[in-house]
Amino acid sequence: MSVFSVLAKGGWLMIFIAIFSLIAVGIFIERLMVLRKAKINLNAFLIKIRQYIGKKDYDNALLLCSRTPGPISKVIEKGIRLRGQSREEIKDAIESAGRTEIYQLEKGFGALATIAGVAPLTGFLGTVTGMIQAFMRIQELGGNVNASVLAGGIWEALITTAAGLLVGILTLLGYNYLVTKVQRLVFELEVSSTNLLEMLTGTELKQEKPHEV
């Protein structure tokens, strides 16, 4: 008996579980590609930005941001374009840009979390309906059934539970993996934003105190 024929025994709810699995795989692969593109050498990037800003070479700094993929470069570019504004204005703009980029990174996460919870429940529902059908069959036969007939009806009903749990577990693992990746990027984004704010507002430079007379 092939795997496909075994899964087909699970009934019509297996169609929904299959759809859930395809959606989850599609979202996971798409988000994984996005996160991989967003990963950069943060230290090297910030060193170059610091050098350009230190020389007041803002054109090359903006050019570097435009050529660097990912959310960090976009937020840095937003801050550089607002140079000369007050610290609070730059900070608010950076935070707003950061929230926008984080939202873009987390697209599809809600769907993954939903599938991780709904797929097992769908499997349980399939088992319940399968068990109902099995007992209805037993009643139709007037209770004159052997153990093999009863066992066959039960294992067919349990297929949906197994499939739903498998899809739910794998989806949850994928979801947690992506969340960990995004959290790392958020941390790097916060570090970059803080560094940029210090560069643009000159808080790293110690102000000379007036000599006492």
C-alpha positions in Angstrom: 0.0 0.0 0.0 1.5 3.4 -1.1 1.8 6.4 1.1 -0.7 8.3 -1.0 -3.3 5.5 -0.7 -2.9 5.4 3.0 -3.4 9.2 3.3 -6.4 9.0 1.1 -8.0 6.7 3.7 -8.1 9.7 6.0 -11.1 11.2 4.3 -12.0 14.6 2.8 -10.4 16.6 5.7 -7.0 15.4 4.5 -7.5 17.8 1.6 -7.4 20.8 4.0 -4.4 19.4 5.8 -2.6 19.1 2.5 -3.5 22.6 1.6 -2.3 23.8 5.0 1.1 22.1 4.5 1.5 23.6 1.0 0.8 27.1 2.3 3.2 26.6 5.2 6.0 25.4 3.0 5.5 28.3 0.6 5.5 30.9 3.3 8.5 29.4 5.0 10.6 29.2 1.8 9.6 32.8 0.8 10.4 34.2 4.2 13.7 32.3 4.4 14.8 33.8 1.2 13.9 37.3 2.3 15.8 36.9 5.6 18.8 35.5 3.9 18.9 38.5 1.6 18.5 40.8 4.5 21.6 39.4 6.3 24.7 41.7 5.9 28.1 42.1 7.5 26.9 44.6 10.1 30.3 45.6 11.5 31.8 46.3 8.1 28.8 48.2 7.0 28.8 50.5 10.1 32.5 51.1 9.8 32.1 52.4 6.3 29.1 54.5 7.2 31.0 56.0 10.1 33.9 56.9 7.9 31.7 58.6 5.3 29.8 60.5 8.0 33.0 61.5 9.7 34.2 63.0 6.4 30.7 64.5 5.8 30.6 62.5 2.6 26.9 61.9 2.7 26.5 61.1 -1.0 28.7 58.0 -0.7 27.0 57.0 2.5 23.7 57.1 0.8 25.1 55.3 -2.2 26.4 52.5 0.1 22.9 52.2 1.7 21.2 52.0 -1.7 23.6 49.2 -2.8 23.3 47.2 0.4 20.2 45.0 0.7 18.1 44.5 3.7 16.2 46.6 6.3 19.2 47.9 8.1 20.5 49.9 5.1 17.0 51.3 4.5 16.7 52.6 8.0 20.2 54.0 8.0 19.5 55.8 4.7 16.3 57.3 6.2 18.3 58.7 9.1 21.1 60.1 6.9 18.6 61.9 4.7 17.3 63.7 7.8 20.8 64.9 8.9 20.7 68.4 10.4 17.3 67.8 12.0 17.0 67.6 15.8 17.9 64.5 17.6 14.2 63.7 18.5 13.1 64.1 14.8 15.8 61.8 13.6 15.1 59.3 16.3 11.3 59.3 15.6 12.0 58.9 11.9 14.4 56.0 12.4 12.0 54.2 14.8 9.1 54.6 12.3 11.2 53.3 9.5 12.4 50.4 11.7 8.8 49.4 12.6 7.9 49.4 8.9 10.8 47.1 8.1 10.1 44.8 11.0 6.5 44.5 9.8 7.7 43.6 6.3 10.0 40.9 7.8 7.2 39.4 9.8 4.8 39.0 6.8 3.2 35.6 6.8 4.1 34.8 10.4 0.4 35.1 11.5 -0.5 32.5 8.8 2.2 30.1 10.0 1.1 30.4 13.6 -2.5 29.8 12.6 -1.6 26.7 10.6 0.5 25.4 13.4 -2.7 25.5 15.6 -5.4 24.7 13.1 -3.8 21.7 11.4 -3.8 19.4 14.5 -7.3 20.4 15.3 -8.4 19.6 11.8 -6.7 16.2 12.2 -8.6 15.6 15.5 -11.9 16.6 13.7 -11.2 14.0 11.0 -10.5 11.4 13.6 -13.8 12.1 15.4 -15.8 12.0 12.2 -14.0 8.8 11.1 -14.8 7.2 14.4 -18.4 8.2 14.1 -18.6 6.6 10.6 -16.8 3.4 12.0 -19.4 3.0 14.8 -22.2 3.7 12.4 -20.9 0.9 10.2 -20.7 -1.4 13.2 -24.4 -0.6 14.0 -25.4 -1.3 10.4 -23.8 -4.7 10.7 -25.7 -5.4 13.9 -22.5 -5.7 15.9 -21.4 -8.8 13.9 -17.9 -7.5 13.1 -14.5 -9.1 13.8 -11.5 -7.4 15.2 -9.9 -6.7 11.9 -12.9 -4.7 10.6 -13.0 -2.7 13.8 -9.2 -2.0 13.8 -9.4 -1.0 10.1 -12.0 1.6 10.8 -10.0 3.0 13.8 -6.6 3.3 12.0 -8.2 5.0 9.1 -9.8 7.5 11.4 -6.4 8.2 13.1 -4.7 9.0 9.9 -6.0 12.6 9.9 -4.7 13.1 13.5 -1.2 11.9 12.6 -1.2 14.0 9.5 -2.5 17.1 11.3 0.0 16.7 14.1 2.9 16.3 11.7 2.0 19.4 9.7 1.4 21.4 12.9 4.7 20.3 14.5 6.8 21.1 11.4 5.0 24.4 10.9 5.7 25.4 14.5 9.3 24.5 14.2 9.6 26.5 11.0 7.8 29.5 12.6 10.1 29.5 15.6 13.1 29.3 13.4 12.0 32.3 11.4 11.1 34.3 14.6 14.6 33.7 15.9 16.1 35.0 12.6 13.9 38.1 12.8 14.8 38.8 16.4 18.4 38.7 15.4 17.8 41.2 12.7 15.8 43.4 15.0 18.7 43.5 17.5 21.1 44.5 14.7 18.6 47.1 13.5 18.5 48.6 17.0 22.3 48.6 17.3 22.6 50.3 13.9 20.0 52.9 14.7 21.7 53.8 18.0 25.0 54.1 16.3 23.6 56.3 13.5 21.9 58.6 15.9 25.2 59.1 17.8 27.0 59.7 14.5 24.6 62.3 13.2 24.0 64.2 16.5 27.6 64.1 17.6 26.9 62.6 21.0 30.1 60.6 20.7 32.2 63.7 20.6 33.0 65.1 24.0 32.3 68.8 24.2 35.2 70.9 25.4 34.5 72.4 28.8 35.3 76.2 29.2 38.4 76.9 31.2 37.8 78.3 34.6 39.2 81.7 35.2 
